[in-house]
Amino acid sequence: MKKRDIARATDPHREREASRYEHPIPSREFILRTLAEAGVPLTDEELAQRLAIKPKERDAFAKRLGAMEREGQILRNRKGAIL
């Protein structure tokens, strides 16, 4: 199994996301867990690498992060990294 597949397989809501979207991206819960496990602020690019986001998923991932920020699930520091 590839590293990307292993990262995706640990998302507890993977099936829910796959049923909703043609190209499913990690769930909000999995994104939050990944940020918590990192223990330090991550840039969008660093988070995308940790979550093995594919190039065709980048737009959807950016929209999800924007929605999470609007809803107060994530915050950005002065340098733009996600807390």
Distance bins in CASP14 RR format, pairs under 12 A and 6 or more apart:
PFRMAT RR
TARGET T0000
AUTHOR 0000-0000-0000
RMODE 2
METHOD distances of the structure
MODEL  1
1 7 0 0 0 0 0 1 0 0 0 0 0
1 8 0 0 0 0 1 0 0 0 0 0 0
1 9 1 0 0 1 0 0 0 0 0 0 0
1 10 0 0 0 0 0 1 0 0 0 0 0
1 52 0 0 0 0 0 1 0 0 0 0 0
2 8 0 0 0 0 1 0 0 0 0 0 0
2 9 0 0 0 0 0 1 0 0 0 0 0
2 52 0 0 0 0 1 0 0 0 0 0 0
2 54 0 0 0 0 0 1 0 0 0 0 0
3 9 0 0 0 0 0 1 0 0 0 0 0
3 10 0 0 0 0 0 1 0 0 0 0 0
3 49 0 0 0 0 0 1 0 0 0 0 0
3 50 0 0 0 0 0 1 0 0 0 0 0
3 51 0 0 0 0 0 1 0 0 0 0 0
3 52 1 0 0 1 0 0 0 0 0 0 0
4 10 0 0 0 0 0 1 0 0 0 0 0
4 11 0 0 0 0 0 1 0 0 0 0 0
4 26 0 0 0 0 0 1 0 0 0 0 0
4 48 0 0 0 0 0 1 0 0 0 0 0
4 49 0 0 0 0 0 1 0 0 0 0 0
4 50 0 0 0 0 0 1 0 0 0 0 0
4 51 0 0 0 0 1 0 0 0 0 0 0
4 52 1 1 0 0 0 0 0 0 0 0 0
4 53 0 0 0 0 1 0 0 0 0 0 0
4 54 1 0 0 1 0 0 0 0 0 0 0
4 57 0 0 0 0 0 1 0 0 0 0 0
5 11 0 0 0 0 0 1 0 0 0 0 0
5 14 0 0 0 0 0 1 0 0 0 0 0
5 52 0 0 0 0 1 0 0 0 0 0 0
5 54 0 0 0 0 0 1 0 0 0 0 0
6 14 0 0 0 0 0 1 0 0 0 0 0
6 50 0 0 0 0 0 1 0 0 0 0 0
6 51 0 0 0 0 0 1 0 0 0 0 0
6 52 0 0 0 0 1 0 0 0 0 0 0
7 14 0 0 0 0 0 1 0 0 0 0 0
7 25 0 0 0 0 0 1 0 0 0 0 0
7 26 0 0 0 0 1 0 0 0 0 0 0
7 30 0 0 0 0 1 0 0 0 0 0 0
7 31 0 0 0 0 0 1 0 0 0 0 0
7 33 0 0 0 0 0 1 0 0 0 0 0
7 34 0 0 0 0 1 0 0 0 0 0 0
7 37 0 0 0 0 0 1 0 0 0 0 0
7 47 0 0 0 0 0 1 0 0 0 0 0
7 48 0 0 0 0 0 1 0 0 0 0 0
7 49 0 0 0 0 1 0 0 0 0 0 0
7 50 1 0 0 1 0 0 0 0 0 0 0
7 51 1 0 0 1 0 0 0 0 0 0 0
7 52 1 0 1 0 0 0 0 0 0 0 0
7 53 0 0 0 0 1 0 0 0 0 0 0
7 54 0 0 0 0 0 1 0 0 0 0 0
8 14 1 0 0 1 0 0 0 0 0 0 0
8 15 0 0 0 0 0 1 0 0 0 0 0
8 17 0 0 0 0 1 0 0 0 0 0 0
8 18 0 0 0 0 1 0 0 0 0 0 0
8 23 0 0 0 0 0 1 0 0 0 0 0
8 24 0 0 0 0 1 0 0 0 0 0 0
8 25 0 0 0 0 1 0 0 0 0 0 0
8 26 1 0 0 1 0 0 0 0 0 0 0
8 27 0 0 0 0 0 1 0 0 0 0 0
8 30 0 0 0 0 1 0 0 0 0 0 0
8 34 0 0 0 0 0 1 0 0 0 0 0
8 50 0 0 0 0 0 1 0 0 0 0 0
8 51 0 0 0 0 1 0 0 0 0 0 0
8 52 1 0 0 1 0 0 0 0 0 0 0
8 53 0 0 0 0 1 0 0 0 0 0 0
8 54 0 0 0 0 0 1 0 0 0 0 0
8 57 0 0 0 0 0 1 0 0 0 0 0
9 15 0 0 0 0 0 1 0 0 0 0 0
9 18 0 0 0 0 0 1 0 0 0 0 0
9 26 0 0 0 0 0 1 0 0 0 0 0
9 30 0 0 0 0 0 1 0 0 0 0 0
9 52 0 0 0 0 0 1 0 0 0 0 0
10 26 0 0 0 0 1 0 0 0 0 0 0
10 27 0 0 0 0 0 1 0 0 0 0 0
10 29 0 0 0 0 0 1 0 0 0 0 0
10 30 1 0 0 1 0 0 0 0 0 0 0
10 33 0 0 0 0 1 0 0 0 0 0 0
10 34 0 0 0 0 1 0 0 0 0 0 0
10 37 0 0 0 0 0 1 0 0 0 0 0
10 50 0 0 0 0 0 1 0 0 0 0 0
10 51 0 0 0 0 0 1 0 0 0 0 0
10 52 0 0 0 0 0 1 0 0 0 0 0
11 17 1 0 0 1 0 0 0 0 0 0 0
11 18 0 0 0 0 1 0 0 0 0 0 0
11 24 0 0 0 0 1 0 0 0 0 0 0
11 25 0 0 0 0 1 0 0 0 0 0 0
11 26 1 0 1 0 0 0 0 0 0 0 0
11 27 1 0 1 0 0 0 0 0 0 0 0
11 28 0 0 0 0 0 1 0 0 0 0 0
11 29 1 0 0 1 0 0 0 0 0 0 0
11 30 1 0 1 0 0 0 0 0 0 0 0
11 31 0 0 0 0 1 0 0 0 0 0 0
11 32 0 0 0 0 0 1 0 0 0 0 0
11 33 0 0 0 0 1 0 0 0 0 0 0
11 34 0 0 0 0 1 0 0 0 0 0 0
11 51 0 0 0 0 1 0 0 0 0 0 0
11 52 0 0 0 0 0 1 0 0 0 0 0
12 26 0 0 0 0 0 1 0 0 0 0 0
12 27 1 0 0 1 0 0 0 0 0 0 0
12 28 0 0 0 0 0 1 0 0 0 0 0
12 29 1 0 0 1 0 0 0 0 0 0 0
12 30 1 0 0 1 0 0 0 0 0 0 0
12 32 0 0 0 0 0 1 0 0 0 0 0
12 33 0 0 0 0 1 0 0 0 0 0 0
13 19 0 0 0 0 0 1 0 0 0 0 0
13 20 0 0 0 0 0 1 0 0 0 0 0
13 21 0 0 0 0 0 1 0 0 0 0 0
13 24 0 0 0 0 1 0 0 0 0 0 0
13 25 0 0 0 0 0 1 0 0 0 0 0
13 26 0 0 0 0 1 0 0 0 0 0 0
13 27 1 1 0 0 0 0 0 0 0 0 0
13 28 0 0 0 0 1 0 0 0 0 0 0
13 29 1 0 1 0 0 0 0 0 0 0 0
13 30 1 0 0 1 0 0 0 0 0 0 0
13 31 0 0 0 0 0 1 0 0 0 0 0
13 32 0 0 0 0 0 1 0 0 0 0 0
13 33 0 0 0 0 0 1 0 0 0 0 0
14 20 0 0 0 0 0 1 0 0 0 0 0
14 21 0 0 0 0 0 1 0 0 0 0 0
14 24 1 0 0 1 0 0 0 0 0 0 0
14 25 0 0 0 0 0 1 0 0 0 0 0
14 26 0 0 0 0 1 0 0 0 0 0 0
14 27 1 0 0 1 0 0 0 0 0 0 0
14 29 0 0 0 0 0 1 0 0 0 0 0
14 30 1 0 0 1 0 0 0 0 0 0 0
14 51 0 0 0 0 0 1 0 0 0 0 0
15 21 0 0 0 0 0 1 0 0 0 0 0
15 24 0 0 0 0 1 0 0 0 0 0 0
15 27 0 0 0 0 1 0 0 0 0 0 0
16 24 0 0 0 0 1 0 0 0 0 0 0
16 25 0 0 0 0 0 1 0 0 0 0 0
16 26 0 0 0 0 0 1 0 0 0 0 0
16 27 1 0 0 1 0 0 0 0 0 0 0
16 28 0 0 0 0 0 1 0 0 0 0 0
16 29 0 0 0 0 1 0 0 0 0 0 0
16 30 0 0 0 0 0 1 0 0 0 0 0
17 23 0 0 0 0 1 0 0 0 0 0 0
17 24 1 1 0 0 0 0 0 0 0 0 0
17 25 1 0 0 1 0 0 0 0 0 0 0
17 26 1 0 0 1 0 0 0 0 0 0 0
17 27 1 0 1 0 0 0 0 0 0 0 0
17 28 0 0 0 0 1 0 0 0 0 0 0
17 29 0 0 0 0 0 1 0 0 0 0 0
17 30 0 0 0 0 1 0 0 0 0 0 0
17 31 0 0 0 0 0 1 0 0 0 0 0
17 51 0 0 0 0 0 1 0 0 0 0 0
17 57 0 0 0 0 0 1 0 0 0 0 0
17 60 0 0 0 0 0 1 0 0 0 0 0
17 61 0 0 0 0 0 1 0 0 0 0 0
17 64 0 0 0 0 1 0 0 0 0 0 0
18 24 1 0 1 0 0 0 0 0 0 0 0
18 25 0 0 0 0 0 1 0 0 0 0 0
18 26 0 0 0 0 0 1 0 0 0 0 0
18 27 0 0 0 0 0 1 0 0 0 0 0
19 27 0 0 0 0 0 1 0 0 0 0 0
20 27 0 0 0 0 1 0 0 0 0 0 0
20 60 0 0 0 0 0 1 0 0 0 0 0
20 64 0 0 0 0 0 1 0 0 0 0 0
21 27 0 0 0 0 0 1 0 0 0 0 0
21 56 0 0 0 0 0 1 0 0 0 0 0
21 57 0 0 0 0 1 0 0 0 0 0 0
21 59 0 0 0 0 0 1 0 0 0 0 0
21 60 1 0 0 1 0 0 0 0 0 0 0
21 61 0 0 0 0 0 1 0 0 0 0 0
21 63 0 0 0 0 0 1 0 0 0 0 0
21 64 0 0 0 0 0 1 0 0 0 0 0
22 56 0 0 0 0 1 0 0 0 0 0 0
22 57 0 0 0 0 0 1 0 0 0 0 0
22 60 0 0 0 0 1 0 0 0 0 0 0
23 53 0 0 0 0 0 1 0 0 0 0 0
23 54 1 0 0 1 0 0 0 0 0 0 0
23 55 0 0 0 0 0 1 0 0 0 0 0
23 56 1 0 1 0 0 0 0 0 0 0 0
23 57 1 0 1 0 0 0 0 0 0 0 0
23 58 0 0 0 0 0 1 0 0 0 0 0
23 59 0 0 0 0 1 0 0 0 0 0 0
23 60 1 0 0 1 0 0 0 0 0 0 0
23 61 0 0 0 0 1 0 0 0 0 0 0
23 64 0 0 0 0 0 1 0 0 0 0 0
24 30 0 0 0 0 0 1 0 0 0 0 0
24 51 0 0 0 0 0 1 0 0 0 0 0
24 53 0 0 0 0 0 1 0 0 0 0 0
24 54 0 0 0 0 0 1 0 0 0 0 0
24 56 0 0 0 0 0 1 0 0 0 0 0
24 57 0 0 0 0 1 0 0 0 0 0 0
24 60 0 0 0 0 1 0 0 0 0 0 0
24 61 0 0 0 0 0 1 0 0 0 0 0
24 64 0 0 0 0 0 1 0 0 0 0 0
25 31 0 0 0 0 1 0 0 0 0 0 0
25 47 0 0 0 0 0 1 0 0 0 0 0
25 48 0 0 0 0 1 0 0 0 0 0 0
25 51 1 0 0 1 0 0 0 0 0 0 0
25 52 0 0 0 0 0 1 0 0 0 0 0
25 53 1 0 0 1 0 0 0 0 0 0 0
25 54 0 0 0 0 1 0 0 0 0 0 0
25 56 0 0 0 0 0 1 0 0 0 0 0
25 57 1 0 1 0 0 0 0 0 0 0 0
25 58 0 0 0 0 1 0 0 0 0 0 0
25 59 0 0 0 0 1 0 0 0 0 0 0
25 60 1 0 1 0 0 0 0 0 0 0 0
25 61 1 0 1 0 0 0 0 0 0 0 0
25 62 0 0 0 0 1 0 0 0 0 0 0
25 63 0 0 0 0 1 0 0 0 0 0 0
25 64 1 0 0 1 0 0 0 0 0 0 0
25 65 0 0 0 0 1 0 0 0 0 0 0
25 67 0 0 0 0 0 1 0 0 0 0 0
25 68 0 0 0 0 0 1 0 0 0 0 0
26 32 0 0 0 0 1 0 0 0 0 0 0
26 33 0 0 0 0 1 0 0 0 0 0 0
26 34 1 0 0 1 0 0 0 0 0 0 0
26 35 0 0 0 0 0 1 0 0 0 0 0
26 47 0 0 0 0 1 0 0 0 0 0 0
26 48 0 0 0 0 1 0 0 0 0 0 0
26 50 0 0 0 0 1 0 0 0 0 0 0
26 51 1 0 1 0 0 0 0 0 0 0 0
26 52 0 0 0 0 1 0 0 0 0 0 0
26 53 1 0 0 1 0 0 0 0 0 0 0
26 54 0 0 0 0 0 1 0 0 0 0 0
26 57 0 0 0 0 1 0 0 0 0 0 0
26 60 0 0 0 0 0 1 0 0 0 0 0
26 61 1 0 0 1 0 0 0 0 0 0 0
26 64 0 0 0 0 1 0 0 0 0 0 0
26 65 0 0 0 0 0 1 0 0 0 0 0
26 68 0 0 0 0 0 1 0 0 0 0 0
27 33 0 0 0 0 1 0 0 0 0 0 0
27 34 0 0 0 0 0 1 0 0 0 0 0
27 51 0 0 0 0 0 1 0 0 0 0 0
27 61 0 0 0 0 0 1 0 0 0 0 0
27 64 0 0 0 0 1 0 0 0 0 0 0
27 68 0 0 0 0 0 1 0 0 0 0 0
27 73 0 0 0 0 0 1 0 0 0 0 0
28 34 0 0 0 0 0 1 0 0 0 0 0
28 35 0 0 0 0 0 1 0 0 0 0 0
28 51 0 0 0 0 0 1 0 0 0 0 0
28 61 0 0 0 0 0 1 0 0 0 0 0
28 63 0 0 0 0 0 1 0 0 0 0 0
28 64 1 0 0 1 0 0 0 0 0 0 0
28 65 0 0 0 0 1 0 0 0 0 0 0
28 66 0 0 0 0 0 1 0 0 0 0 0
28 67 0 0 0 0 1 0 0 0 0 0 0
28 68 1 0 1 0 0 0 0 0 0 0 0
28 69 0 0 0 0 0 1 0 0 0 0 0
28 71 0 0 0 0 1 0 0 0 0 0 0
28 72 0 0 0 0 0 1 0 0 0 0 0
28 73 1 0 0 1 0 0 0 0 0 0 0
28 74 0 0 0 0 1 0 0 0 0 0 0
29 35 0 0 0 0 0 1 0 0 0 0 0
29 36 0 0 0 0 0 1 0 0 0 0 0
29 64 0 0 0 0 0 1 0 0 0 0 0
29 68 0 0 0 0 0 1 0 0 0 0 0
29 73 0 0 0 0 1 0 0 0 0 0 0
30 36 0 0 0 0 0 1 0 0 0 0 0
30 37 0 0 0 0 0 1 0 0 0 0 0
30 47 0 0 0 0 0 1 0 0 0 0 0
30 50 0 0 0 0 0 1 0 0 0 0 0
30 51 1 0 0 1 0 0 0 0 0 0 0
30 52 0 0 0 0 0 1 0 0 0 0 0
30 53 0 0 0 0 0 1 0 0 0 0 0
30 61 0 0 0 0 0 1 0 0 0 0 0
30 64 0 0 0 0 0 1 0 0 0 0 0
30 68 0 0 0 0 0 1 0 0 0 0 0
31 37 0 0 0 0 0 1 0 0 0 0 0
31 38 0 0 0 0 0 1 0 0 0 0 0
31 42 0 0 0 0 0 1 0 0 0 0 0
31 44 0 0 0 0 0 1 0 0 0 0 0
31 47 1 0 0 1 0 0 0 0 0 0 0
31 48 0 0 0 0 0 1 0 0 0 0 0
31 50 0 0 0 0 1 0 0 0 0 0 0
31 51 1 0 0 1 0 0 0 0 0 0 0
31 53 0 0 0 0 0 1 0 0 0 0 0
31 61 0 0 0 0 1 0 0 0 0 0 0
31 64 1 0 0 1 0 0 0 0 0 0 0
31 65 1 0 0 1 0 0 0 0 0 0 0
31 66 0 0 0 0 0 1 0 0 0 0 0
31 67 0 0 0 0 0 1 0 0 0 0 0
31 68 1 0 0 1 0 0 0 0 0 0 0
31 69 0 0 0 0 0 1 0 0 0 0 0
31 73 0 0 0 0 1 0 0 0 0 0 0
31 74 1 0 0 1 0 0 0 0 0 0 0
31 82 0 0 0 0 1 0 0 0 0 0 0
32 38 0 0 0 0 0 1 0 0 0 0 0
32 42 0 0 0 0 0 1 0 0 0 0 0
32 47 0 0 0 0 0 1 0 0 0 0 0
32 51 0 0 0 0 0 1 0 0 0 0 0
32 64 0 0 0 0 0 1 0 0 0 0 0
32 65 0 0 0 0 0 1 0 0 0 0 0
32 68 0 0 0 0 1 0 0 0 0 0 0
32 71 0 0 0 0 0 1 0 0 0 0 0
32 72 0 0 0 0 0 1 0 0 0 0 0
32 73 1 0 0 1 0 0 0 0 0 0 0
32 74 1 0 0 1 0 0 0 0 0 0 0
32 75 0 0 0 0 0 1 0 0 0 0 0
32 82 0 0 0 0 0 1 0 0 0 0 0
32 83 0 0 0 0 0 1 0 0 0 0 0
33 39 0 0 0 0 0 1 0 0 0 0 0
33 47 0 0 0 0 0 1 0 0 0 0 0
33 50 0 0 0 0 0 1 0 0 0 0 0
33 51 0 0 0 0 0 1 0 0 0 0 0
33 73 0 0 0 0 0 1 0 0 0 0 0
34 40 0 0 0 0 0 1 0 0 0 0 0
34 42 0 0 0 0 1 0 0 0 0 0 0
34 46 0 0 0 0 0 1 0 0 0 0 0
34 47 1 0 0 1 0 0 0 0 0 0 0
34 48 0 0 0 0 0 1 0 0 0 0 0
34 49 0 0 0 0 0 1 0 0 0 0 0
34 50 1 0 1 0 0 0 0 0 0 0 0
34 51 1 0 0 1 0 0 0 0 0 0 0
34 52 0 0 0 0 0 1 0 0 0 0 0
34 53 0 0 0 0 0 1 0 0 0 0 0
34 65 0 0 0 0 0 1 0 0 0 0 0
34 74 0 0 0 0 0 1 0 0 0 0 0
34 82 0 0 0 0 0 1 0 0 0 0 0
35 41 0 0 0 0 1 0 0 0 0 0 0
35 42 1 0 0 1 0 0 0 0 0 0 0
35 43 0 0 0 0 0 1 0 0 0 0 0
35 44 0 0 0 0 0 1 0 0 0 0 0
35 46 0 0 0 0 0 1 0 0 0 0 0
35 47 1 0 0 1 0 0 0 0 0 0 0
35 50 0 0 0 0 1 0 0 0 0 0 0
35 51 0 0 0 0 0 1 0 0 0 0 0
35 65 0 0 0 0 0 1 0 0 0 0 0
35 68 0 0 0 0 1 0 0 0 0 0 0
35 73 0 0 0 0 1 0 0 0 0 0 0
35 74 1 0 0 1 0 0 0 0 0 0 0
35 75 0 0 0 0 0 1 0 0 0 0 0
35 76 0 0 0 0 0 1 0 0 0 0 0
35 81 0 0 0 0 0 1 0 0 0 0 0
35 82 1 0 0 1 0 0 0 0 0 0 0
35 83 1 0 0 1 0 0 0 0 0 0 0
36 42 0 0 0 0 0 1 0 0 0 0 0
36 47 0 0 0 0 0 1 0 0 0 0 0
36 50 0 0 0 0 0 1 0 0 0 0 0
36 73 0 0 0 0 0 1 0 0 0 0 0
36 74 0 0 0 0 0 1 0 0 0 0 0
36 82 0 0 0 0 0 1 0 0 0 0 0
36 83 0 0 0 0 0 1 0 0 0 0 0
37 47 0 0 0 0 0 1 0 0 0 0 0
37 50 0 0 0 0 1 0 0 0 0 0 0
37 51 0 0 0 0 0 1 0 0 0 0 0
38 46 0 0 0 0 1 0 0 0 0 0 0
38 47 0 0 0 0 1 0 0 0 0 0 0
38 49 0 0 0 0 0 1 0 0 0 0 0
38 50 1 0 0 1 0 0 0 0 0 0 0
38 51 0 0 0 0 0 1 0 0 0 0 0
38 81 0 0 0 0 0 1 0 0 0 0 0
38 82 0 0 0 0 1 0 0 0 0 0 0
38 83 0 0 0 0 0 1 0 0 0 0 0
39 46 0 0 0 0 0 1 0 0 0 0 0
39 50 0 0 0 0 0 1 0 0 0 0 0
39 81 0 0 0 0 0 1 0 0 0 0 0
39 82 0 0 0 0 0 1 0 0 0 0 0
39 83 0 0 0 0 1 0 0 0 0 0 0
40 46 0 0 0 0 1 0 0 0 0 0 0
40 47 0 0 0 0 0 1 0 0 0 0 0
40 50 0 0 0 0 0 1 0 0 0 0 0
40 77 0 0 0 0 0 1 0 0 0 0 0
40 79 0 0 0 0 0 1 0 0 0 0 0
40 81 0 0 0 0 1 0 0 0 0 0 0
40 82 0 0 0 0 0 1 0 0 0 0 0
40 83 0 0 0 0 1 0 0 0 0 0 0
41 47 0 0 0 0 1 0 0 0 0 0 0
41 74 0 0 0 0 0 1 0 0 0 0 0
41 75 0 0 0 0 1 0 0 0 0 0 0
41 76 0 0 0 0 1 0 0 0 0 0 0
41 77 1 0 1 0 0 0 0 0 0 0 0
41 78 0 0 0 0 0 1 0 0 0 0 0
41 79 1 0 0 1 0 0 0 0 0 0 0
41 80 1 0 0 1 0 0 0 0 0 0 0
41 81 1 1 0 0 0 0 0 0 0 0 0
41 82 1 0 0 1 0 0 0 0 0 0 0
41 83 1 0 1 0 0 0 0 0 0 0 0
42 48 0 0 0 0 1 0 0 0 0 0 0
42 49 0 0 0 0 1 0 0 0 0 0 0
42 50 1 0 0 1 0 0 0 0 0 0 0
42 51 0 0 0 0 1 0 0 0 0 0 0
42 65 0 0 0 0 0 1 0 0 0 0 0
42 74 0 0 0 0 0 1 0 0 0 0 0
42 76 0 0 0 0 0 1 0 0 0 0 0
42 77 0 0 0 0 0 1 0 0 0 0 0
42 79 0 0 0 0 0 1 0 0 0 0 0
42 80 0 0 0 0 1 0 0 0 0 0 0
42 81 1 0 1 0 0 0 0 0 0 0 0
42 82 1 0 1 0 0 0 0 0 0 0 0
42 83 0 0 0 0 1 0 0 0 0 0 0
43 49 0 0 0 0 1 0 0 0 0 0 0
43 50 0 0 0 0 0 1 0 0 0 0 0
43 65 0 0 0 0 0 1 0 0 0 0 0
43 76 0 0 0 0 1 0 0 0 0 0 0
43 77 0 0 0 0 0 1 0 0 0 0 0
43 79 0 0 0 0 1 0 0 0 0 0 0
43 80 1 0 0 1 0 0 0 0 0 0 0
43 81 1 0 1 0 0 0 0 0 0 0 0
43 82 1 0 0 1 0 0 0 0 0 0 0
43 83 0 0 0 0 0 1 0 0 0 0 0
44 50 0 0 0 0 0 1 0 0 0 0 0
44 51 0 0 0 0 0 1 0 0 0 0 0
44 53 0 0 0 0 1 0 0 0 0 0 0
44 58 0 0 0 0 1 0 0 0 0 0 0
44 61 0 0 0 0 1 0 0 0 0 0 0
44 62 1 0 0 1 0 0 0 0 0 0 0
44 63 0 0 0 0 0 1 0 0 0 0 0
44 64 0 0 0 0 0 1 0 0 0 0 0
44 65 1 0 0 1 0 0 0 0 0 0 0
44 66 0 0 0 0 1 0 0 0 0 0 0
44 68 0 0 0 0 0 1 0 0 0 0 0
44 69 0 0 0 0 0 1 0 0 0 0 0
44 74 0 0 0 0 0 1 0 0 0 0 0
44 76 0 0 0 0 1 0 0 0 0 0 0
44 79 0 0 0 0 0 1 0 0 0 0 0
44 80 0 0 0 0 1 0 0 0 0 0 0
44 81 0 0 0 0 1 0 0 0 0 0 0
44 82 1 0 0 1 0 0 0 0 0 0 0
45 51 0 0 0 0 0 1 0 0 0 0 0
45 53 0 0 0 0 1 0 0 0 0 0 0
45 58 0 0 0 0 1 0 0 0 0 0 0
45 61 0 0 0 0 0 1 0 0 0 0 0
45 62 0 0 0 0 0 1 0 0 0 0 0
45 65 0 0 0 0 0 1 0 0 0 0 0
45 80 0 0 0 0 0 1 0 0 0 0 0
45 81 0 0 0 0 0 1 0 0 0 0 0
45 82 0 0 0 0 0 1 0 0 0 0 0
46 53 0 0 0 0 0 1 0 0 0 0 0
46 79 0 0 0 0 0 1 0 0 0 0 0
46 80 0 0 0 0 0 1 0 0 0 0 0
46 81 1 0 0 1 0 0 0 0 0 0 0
46 82 0 0 0 0 1 0 0 0 0 0 0
47 53 0 0 0 0 1 0 0 0 0 0 0
47 58 0 0 0 0 0 1 0 0 0 0 0
47 61 0 0 0 0 1 0 0 0 0 0 0
47 62 0 0 0 0 0 1 0 0 0 0 0
47 64 0 0 0 0 0 1 0 0 0 0 0
47 65 1 0 0 1 0 0 0 0 0 0 0
47 68 0 0 0 0 0 1 0 0 0 0 0
47 74 0 0 0 0 1 0 0 0 0 0 0
47 76 0 0 0 0 0 1 0 0 0 0 0
47 80 0 0 0 0 0 1 0 0 0 0 0
47 81 0 0 0 0 1 0 0 0 0 0 0
47 82 1 0 0 1 0 0 0 0 0 0 0
47 83 0 0 0 0 0 1 0 0 0 0 0
48 54 0 0 0 0 1 0 0 0 0 0 0
48 55 0 0 0 0 1 0 0 0 0 0 0
48 57 0 0 0 0 1 0 0 0 0 0 0
48 58 1 0 0 1 0 0 0 0 0 0 0
48 59 0 0 0 0 0 1 0 0 0 0 0
48 60 0 0 0 0 0 1 0 0 0 0 0
48 61 1 0 0 1 0 0 0 0 0 0 0
48 62 0 0 0 0 1 0 0 0 0 0 0
48 64 0 0 0 0 0 1 0 0 0 0 0
48 65 0 0 0 0 1 0 0 0 0 0 0
48 82 0 0 0 0 0 1 0 0 0 0 0
49 58 0 0 0 0 0 1 0 0 0 0 0
49 61 0 0 0 0 0 1 0 0 0 0 0
50 61 0 0 0 0 0 1 0 0 0 0 0
50 82 0 0 0 0 0 1 0 0 0 0 0
51 57 0 0 0 0 1 0 0 0 0 0 0
51 58 0 0 0 0 0 1 0 0 0 0 0
51 60 0 0 0 0 0 1 0 0 0 0 0
51 61 1 0 0 1 0 0 0 0 0 0 0
51 64 0 0 0 0 0 1 0 0 0 0 0
51 65 0 0 0 0 0 1 0 0 0 0 0
51 82 0 0 0 0 0 1 0 0 0 0 0
52 61 0 0 0 0 0 1 0 0 0 0 0
53 59 0 0 0 0 0 1 0 0 0 0 0
53 60 0 0 0 0 1 0 0 0 0 0 0
53 61 1 0 1 0 0 0 0 0 0 0 0
53 62 0 0 0 0 1 0 0 0 0 0 0
53 64 0 0 0 0 0 1 0 0 0 0 0
53 65 0 0 0 0 0 1 0 0 0 0 0
54 60 0 0 0 0 0 1 0 0 0 0 0
54 61 0 0 0 0 1 0 0 0 0 0 0
55 61 0 0 0 0 0 1 0 0 0 0 0
57 63 0 0 0 0 0 1 0 0 0 0 0
57 64 0 0 0 0 1 0 0 0 0 0 0
57 65 0 0 0 0 0 1 0 0 0 0 0
58 64 0 0 0 0 0 1 0 0 0 0 0
58 65 0 0 0 0 0 1 0 0 0 0 0
59 65 0 0 0 0 0 1 0 0 0 0 0
59 66 0 0 0 0 0 1 0 0 0 0 0
60 66 0 0 0 0 0 1 0 0 0 0 0
60 67 0 0 0 0 0 1 0 0 0 0 0
61 67 0 0 0 0 0 1 0 0 0 0 0
61 68 0 0 0 0 0 1 0 0 0 0 0
61 82 0 0 0 0 0 1 0 0 0 0 0
62 68 0 0 0 0 0 1 0 0 0 0 0
62 69 0 0 0 0 0 1 0 0 0 0 0
62 82 0 0 0 0 0 1 0 0 0 0 0
63 69 0 0 0 0 0 1 0 0 0 0 0
63 70 0 0 0 0 0 1 0 0 0 0 0
64 70 0 0 0 0 0 1 0 0 0 0 0
64 71 0 0 0 0 0 1 0 0 0 0 0
64 73 0 0 0 0 1 0 0 0 0 0 0
64 74 0 0 0 0 0 1 0 0 0 0 0
64 82 0 0 0 0 0 1 0 0 0 0 0
65 71 0 0 0 0 0 1 0 0 0 0 0
65 72 0 0 0 0 0 1 0 0 0 0 0
65 73 0 0 0 0 1 0 0 0 0 0 0
65 74 1 0 0 1 0 0 0 0 0 0 0
65 75 0 0 0 0 0 1 0 0 0 0 0
65 76 0 0 0 0 1 0 0 0 0 0 0
65 80 0 0 0 0 0 1 0 0 0 0 0
65 81 0 0 0 0 0 1 0 0 0 0 0
65 82 1 0 0 1 0 0 0 0 0 0 0
66 72 0 0 0 0 1 0 0 0 0 0 0
66 73 0 0 0 0 1 0 0 0 0 0 0
66 74 0 0 0 0 1 0 0 0 0 0 0
66 75 0 0 0 0 0 1 0 0 0 0 0
66 76 0 0 0 0 1 0 0 0 0 0 0
66 82 0 0 0 0 0 1 0 0 0 0 0
67 73 0 0 0 0 1 0 0 0 0 0 0
67 74 0 0 0 0 1 0 0 0 0 0 0
68 74 1 0 1 0 0 0 0 0 0 0 0
68 75 0 0 0 0 1 0 0 0 0 0 0
68 76 0 0 0 0 0 1 0 0 0 0 0
68 82 0 0 0 0 1 0 0 0 0 0 0
68 83 0 0 0 0 0 1 0 0 0 0 0
69 75 1 0 0 1 0 0 0 0 0 0 0
69 76 1 0 0 1 0 0 0 0 0 0 0
69 80 0 0 0 0 0 1 0 0 0 0 0
69 82 0 0 0 0 1 0 0 0 0 0 0
69 83 0 0 0 0 0 1 0 0 0 0 0
70 76 0 0 0 0 0 1 0 0 0 0 0
72 82 0 0 0 0 0 1 0 0 0 0 0
72 83 0 0 0 0 0 1 0 0 0 0 0
73 82 0 0 0 0 0 1 0 0 0 0 0
73 83 0 0 0 0 0 1 0 0 0 0 0
74 80 0 0 0 0 0 1 0 0 0 0 0
74 81 0 0 0 0 0 1 0 0 0 0 0
74 82 1 0 1 0 0 0 0 0 0 0 0
74 83 1 0 0 1 0 0 0 0 0 0 0
75 81 0 0 0 0 1 0 0 0 0 0 0
75 82 1 0 0 1 0 0 0 0 0 0 0
75 83 1 0 1 0 0 0 0 0 0 0 0
76 82 1 0 1 0 0 0 0 0 0 0 0
76 83 1 0 0 1 0 0 0 0 0 0 0
77 83 1 0 1 0 0 0 0 0 0 0 0
END
